[in-house]
Amino acid sequence: MAGAAWADDVKGPAPKPAAKAAKPAKPVDEVAVFETSKGRMVAEFWEKDAPQTVANFKKLARQGFYNGTGFHRIMKGFMIQGGDPNSKNPNAPDLGTGGPGYNINDEFNSHLHVKGVLSMAHTGAPNSGGSQFFIMHGANAGLDGKYTAFGHLIAGMDVLDKIANSPTGPNPGMPNENSKPLEWTTIKSVRIIPKAAFTASAAAAKKAEASKPAGKSSGTKASMGTGAGMGMKAGESGTTTAPPAETAKPAGEAGDKATPESPTQPQSQGGNEPQGGNEPSGK
């Protein structure tokens, strides 16, 4: 039929190019800010190596779970342990046995347990961690591959030293171990903030410190920062430290310090070795 157009002759408007899929938001690197009665410590996470452990710690911190608790087990040169909700009462009879009411899976990795490293306590049984954690005050190769290391301090190593040097006495939950603090350190809060905020605050503080006339230091550690971006109070300070070097100790030195088996499970307490031979376990 003259003038008729077949369907394949009819041209419509050119199709629009498909919209590009939005790129997924890049994860924001975050740090944990520990505000304690002895000062501030800041830790960054090893999220790729212990994703579930880091996610659980962040969740508990954001819920305020750690606020008002304390470091209930202190062993100078070895580690300080916290994260027990029972430690809101320093004289609780069940100190060291508390947890969040659930357990998380172990995520053992290649990070070494050296000074400043954060790691999860457990009862000695597989996948028995929950909320209790410890911060290394010295290197101990005996913990490597047996506890989930999930971060390390990037500021406040001096505060770690203050806490670890607190006087201690016999620990009722850990026979033959002088690890119960006689001078209590309270964890006022654990805040999760963007690492960029901490970095910017530290840089601003360092710049401000450098601009002061010689001999007129404010006394605030410049490398720590006290910027509003971190939500930090004026006058508070800490010391920035490099990530702990992950170098193995020479043979014969690895086992000369204690390994953390915390006072969380009665069945794990009976076989403890003399002070310095325990490992950090906890719920």
N, C-alpha and C positions, 0 to 999 in steps of 0.2 A: 504494500500500500504506500503510495507516494507520500513522502514527507514524514512517514512514521519513523520513530527512532527506537531502535532496540535497546533493551535494558543496559547492555554493556556499552552503548554509545552515550548514555546519559552520565554526565560528569557532575558530581556534587562538589562542595567545597573541599579543599585539601584537608586531610586529617591533621589535627594538631599533634605536635610531638608529645609523646607521653611525658608526663611530669616526672621529674627526677625524684626518686625516693629520698626522703629526708635522711640525712646521716644521723645515725644514733649518737646521742650526746656522749661526749667523752667523759669517762668517769673522773670525778674530781678527787685528786689526791688529798687525803685528810691526815691529821695528826691528832693524838690524844694529849690533852693538857691536864696533868695531875696537879691539882692544888692541894697541898698538904700543910699541916701545921708547922712543918720545917722548911717550907718553900715550894717552888714549882719545878716540875719535871715535864719535859715534852718528848713524846715518842712518835716515831713514824712506823708504819705498818709494812709487813712483807705480805701484802694481800695476795699476790700471785702464788705464793708458796703455801699459804694457809688461809684460803678464802673463807671457809666456814668458821674457823676460829676467830678471824678478824671481824667478820660480820656479827658473830655472837657477842664479842667484846663491845663493839660499837653500839649494838642494840641495848645491852645492859647499861652502858654508860649514858646513853640518851634517855633511858628510863629513870635515871638517877639511882640505879641499884647500888652503886659504890659509894654514894654520898653518905658521909658520916661513919663509914667503916674505918678500920685501921690496919696497919701492918702487924699482924698477930704473931708472926714468927720471923725472928731476925738472927742471922748468923753472919757476923762480920767476915769478909773475905770470901763469902760463899753466895748468899742471896738474902733478899727480904721478900716475904710472902704476904699477900693480901687477897682481898676479894671475898672473904667470908662474911655473909650478912650478920652472923652472930657476933662479929667483932665490933658492932656498934656499942656493945657492952664489954669493955676490956676485961671484966671479971667474970664473963659468962662461963659456966662450967663446961659447956660444950664448944668452947672456943676452938676453931679450926675444923669443925665438922660440917659447916653450913654450905649451902649451894643454892642454885636457882630453882631446884625442883625438877631438873632434867639433866641429861648428859649430851655431850657432843662427841663427834668422832675425832680420833687422833689424826693429825696431819703431819707426821714426822717428815722432816726435810733435811737439807744439807747444811743449814745454818748452824754455826758453832755456838756453844754456850760460853760466851765471853762477857766481860764486864759491860753492863748496860743493856744486855739482851732481855726482852720480855718473853716469857714462856708460860705455858699452861700447866698448872698442877693437876695431878690425877691420883687416884687411890692405889694405883699399881695394877688395876685391872684394865683390860683394853677398853678404849672409848668411855672413860669414866670421868672426864673433865667436865666442868660446868661454868663456874664463875671465878674460882680461885686462880690466881696467877702469881708469878714471882719475877723479880728483876735481879739479874745476876750482879753480884758485887765482886766477882772474880771469875777467872776461867775455870771450867770444869768439863773436861772431855767425856767424863763418865755419863753425862746427861745427853750427849749428842745422839740423835736418832732414837731417843727414848722419851723425849718430851717435845711438845710442839712449840718451837720458837716462832713467834709471829710478829716481832718488831724489835726496835732498839731505841735507846734514848738519843736524841739529837740536842738536848739541852737539859741542864739540871744535874749533871754528874756530881756536882758538889753537894747537891741536896741528897742524892743517893748515898754519898759518903756520910753525911750527917745522920741519916736514918740508920745506916748499917753500923755506925759507931755508937748507937744508943746502948746504955747498959742493959744487960739481960740477966735472967736468973733461971732456975730450974723450970722446965716446961712439964706440967702434970700430964699432958697428953703425949709427950715424947720422952720416955724414960732415958736417963743418962744424957740429956741434952739441955744445955743452958741457952735456950732460944726464946724464952718468953720475955718480951720487952718490959723493963721496969720504968721506962720513960716512953709513954705512949705517943705514937705519931698517927694523927687522924688524917684520913683522906677526905678533905672537905668536899671535893667534887672531881669528876673526870669529865672533861668537855671534849667533844669531837668537833674540830674546826677545819676549814680548808688549809692545806699546807701553805698555799700562797699567802694567806693572811698572816701566818706566823713568819714566813720569810720576809714579807714586806715590812712587818713590824720590827723584826730584828735588824733589817737593813736601815730603816729609818732611825732606830735607836743608835746604831753604830755611827751613822752619819752625824747625828746630833752630838754624840760623844766626841767625835773627831774634831768638831768645830769649836769645842770649848777651849779656852786658853789653857796652856800647859800648866799642870799642877792644880787645876780646878775641876777635877773629875767629879761627877755627880754622885759617884758611888754605886750607880746602877750599872750592872753588866751590860755593856753596849750590845754584845752579840745576842742577847736574849730578847730585847725589845719589850716595850710596854705599851704598844699601840692599841687604840680602841678597836682596831680590826680583830684583835685577839680577844677582846673582852677582858683585858687584864687591868688590874687596879694600879693606879700610879704608885710608884715606889717599890713595886714588887720586882723581883729579879731572879735570874738563874744564869747558868753558864752553858754556852753552846759547846757541844763536843762533836768530834768527828765520829762517823759510824764506826762501831767497834771493828778492829781488824780481825778477820776470820783466819787466823793462823793457828794450826794445831800446836799444842805444847810438846816439847821434846819428850821422848820416851822416858817413863819413870816419874813424870810430873803430873800426868793427867789425873791420877787418882788420889792425890795428896789432900784434896779437900772434900768436904761433904757433898753428897748428892741428895736433892730434896725429896724426901718421902714424908709428906706432911701429915699432921695429926688429924686425919679425916676419917679413917676407918679403923675401928678397934682391932680388927684382925690383922692390920698391917703394922701395928705398933709393937707386938710382942717380940718380933725378931730384930728390932733395931740394934745397930751396933753402937759402940760408945760415941759420944759427941763427935761430930765430924764425919760420921759414916752414914748418916741418914740422907734420904732423897726427898725432894719436895713433892708430896702428893696432896691432893685436895680435891674437893668436889667443884 
